[in-house]
Amino acid sequence: MSNINNKRRVVITGLGPVSPIGTGKKNYWDALRAGKNGVSKITTFDLGDCPVTFGAEIKNFDPSEYMPAKEAKRSDRAIQFAVAASKLAVEDSGIKLSEIDPYRLGVYIGTGQGGIETSFNNFRIMLEKGSRRVSPYFIPMMISNMSTAYVAIVLGAKGPNLCVVTACATSLHSMGEAYHAIIRDDADVIITGGTEAALRAISIAGFASMKALSTRNDNPEIASRPFDKDRDGFVMGEGAGVVVLEELNHALNRGAHIYAEFTGYGTSCDAGHITAPDPEAKGAIFATEKALKMSGWEKSEIDYINAHGTSTGLNDKMEAGMINKVFGDVAKNITVTSTKSMIGHCLGAAGGLEVIASMQAIEENYIHPTLNYTTPDPECNLNISTGAGVNRNVNKLLVNSFGFGGHNGVLAFERYSEK
């Protein structure tokens, strides 16, 4: 069943991952299928005295492959990732931007922390050398909306342009709002997702101080272990996940390859605590049931859930409880994974990369493994994909994201059919 308004339908036609395990669709999918682990000791910057010394880095990233070197120097790493991911998504879609009305082409790319490295570096410069040495590019490099603005400039996209900032739910909210924009006929094509380059000492120090990070410095490869009984915190990652959303007839008229139809979007706020999720998962349940209702699905039809699965004690327990409360007896038939077991938690980019991983499930009828799941937690009683992954038919799936501040986002996708 298509989305309930039965007028305009939205599909995914292009994928642009920039991740710790691979950049570009093929490299990313090959790594997911192989169960590649992107977590290791941090080598690209000085951690100072940080109590956590590892993360999921993107190593050897060269922004000059996607933008002029001069412009790259004037852009924060988060902007560089966004441009790279957007160009990869557009290339993968085969869309000819010159043939689109620029006012029907939008960009919705969010970020959780924006140019935090730029902010830190310029603050240090001001303290050490004085205010006159602060870069004239500091503000446009730092402000969160500049990723979506820069991508619009590069692509010539003059349509709706928004930067959603909802912590770890940023990507899914960006995609969900883009979906609604196409449904209400504000645009025909929107480049959407999330970007994040917060894997730096100041962010690691902050998350470590609040006891949110794993501290397995001696064995970082096993640190990201979503839903495992011995999990001890999340692992920070970085990257960008961007997709091309397109109105169905627009995609069909140009002969586009369709990865999946976007059928539902649920969002809510716990309105309870600044960092901890609602232990009763009421907001997450609401968002999930909204996505299911918009899609017109029976709960027994769901094949796969790409979980938020952060590897923290509170989130994984809440999310597992939510899945079991919503789906009841059929939960055992739903395969659940956490992409974060391979790429760490990429914060505002996490959902975008997880949606792209979910497209592989539909394209290949293959669900990637969840690494490091070795000791089941009775409080996280789910059908977790482990080992070499799962080969099964995937026709309908959900992707979950839950952010600090109680922000909940759930997206629903299904295999495209004419109907």
HELIX and SHEET records of a PDB file:
HELIX    1   1 LYS A   25  ALA A   34  1                                  10    
HELIX    2   2 PRO A   63  GLU A   65  5                                   3    
HELIX    3   3 ALA A   69  LYS A   73  1                                   5    
HELIX    4   4 ARG A   77  SER A   93  1                                  17    
HELIX    5   5 LEU A   97  GLU A   99  5                                   3    
HELIX    6   6 PRO A  102  ARG A  104  5                                   3    
HELIX    7   7 ILE A  116  LYS A  129  1                                  14    
HELIX    8   8 SER A  131  ARG A  133  5                                   3    
HELIX    9   9 PHE A  138  MET A  142  1                                   5    
HELIX   10  10 MET A  146  LEU A  155  1                                  10    
HELIX   11  11 ALA A  167  ALA A  169  5                                   3    
HELIX   12  12 THR A  170  ILE A  183  1                                  14    
HELIX   13  13 ALA A  201  SER A  209  1                                   9    
HELIX   14  14 PRO A  220  ILE A  222  5                                   3    
HELIX   15  15 LEU A  248  ASN A  253  1                                   6    
HELIX   16  16 LYS A  282  SER A  295  1                                  14    
HELIX   17  17 LYS A  299  GLU A  301  5                                   3    
HELIX   18  18 GLY A  313  PHE A  327  1                                  15    
HELIX   19  19 GLY A  328  ASN A  333  5                                   6    
HELIX   20  20 LYS A  340  ILE A  343  1                                   4    
HELIX   21  21 LEU A  347  ALA A  349  5                                   3    
HELIX   22  22 ALA A  350  GLU A  364  1                                  15    
SHEET    1   A 6 GLY A  22  THR A  23  0                                        
SHEET    2   A 6 VAL A  10  SER A  19 -1                                        
SHEET    3   A 6 GLY A 239  GLU A 247 -1                                        
SHEET    4   A 6 VAL A 189  GLU A 196 -1                                        
SHEET    5   A 6 LEU A 105  GLY A 110  1                                        
SHEET    6   A 6 ASN A 161  LEU A 162  1                                        
SHEET    1   B 8 GLY A  22  THR A  23  0                                        
SHEET    2   B 8 VAL A  10  SER A  19 -1                                        
SHEET    3   B 8 ALA A 260  CYS A 269 -1                                        
SHEET    4   B 8 HIS A 407  GLU A 414 -1                                        
SHEET    5   B 8 LYS A 396  GLY A 403 -1                                        
SHEET    6   B 8 TYR A 304  ASN A 306  1                                        
SHEET    7   B 8 THR A 335  THR A 337  1                                        
SHEET    8   B 8 ASN A 383  ILE A 384  1                                        
SHEET    1   C 2 SER A  40  LYS A  41  0                                        
SHEET    2   C 2 PHE A  54  GLY A  55 -1                                        
SHEET    1   D 2 TYR A 366  ILE A 367  0                                        
SHEET    2   D 2 VAL A 390  ASN A 391 -1                                        
END                                                                             
